[in-house]
Amino acid sequence: MLTGNYMQSCLMGGNMRVGLEDNVRMPNGEPARGNWEQVELAVKIASCLGREPATPDEARTILGLKISKK
C-alpha cells in the first residue's frame, strides 16, 4: 500500500512521510534496502503528479524543527 499512500497524500496536497519506521516493504513486496529507496519512489510519484519535493530546510520548517546553519 506504500505507493497508494504516497499518491493519495500527494493528490490531496499533503506531505508524504517516508521511512522504514512507516513501511519496510516496497510496492513489489520486497523489503526496502533503505530509506533512500522509498525516497526515490516518493520523488518519482510527486514529479508525475506535478509536485516538488521539499528541500531539507523546507521540511524542517514544515515539521517545526530548527533549520541547520550553513
N, C-alpha and C positions, 0 to 999 in steps of 0.2 A: 504493500500500500504506500510505500515511500513516494513513488512518482505521483500518485494521485493526491497525496497530501501537499506536496510541493506545488503542483499545478493549481489546486483549489485555493491555496493561500495566495498564490501569485495573482490569480484571476480576480480574487476579491480585494486586491490591493494591500494585502497583509505582508508580513515578513515571514520568510522561510527559516525555520530552525533546522540546523544541520549538525549532525554529530552522532558518534557511536553510542552516546548515552540515550539517544532517542530511538535509534534503529540500527541493528547490527548487520542487516542484510540489504543487498542491492535488489532492484526490481526483478532480476532474474533468479532470485532465491539464494544466490551465492553470498557467503559472508563478505562484507566490505573489507577491503585491505587497509583502510584507514579513513579518517575524516576527509582527506583530500579527494577521495573517490566520490563521496557524497556531495562535496562542494562543487566538483566538476559537473555533476548531474544537475544540481540546483541552478548553476550558472547557465547551462545549456537550456534548461526549461525557461528561465527568466528571459534569456535572449530571444527564444522562439515566441514568447508572449509580449515582447517589446518592453521589457523591464531591465533596468540597470542594477547590478549588484551594488550594495553599499560598500564604500571603502572601509578599511578598519576604523578610521576615526568617525565616520558616519555611523557605523554600527555601535561604537561605544556611546555616541550621543543618544541614539535611539534607546539603548539599554540603560542610560543614565550613569555610565561609567566615566572615570576620568580619561581625558584624551591624553595620549602619550606626548611627551615633549620631545621634539626632534633635535 
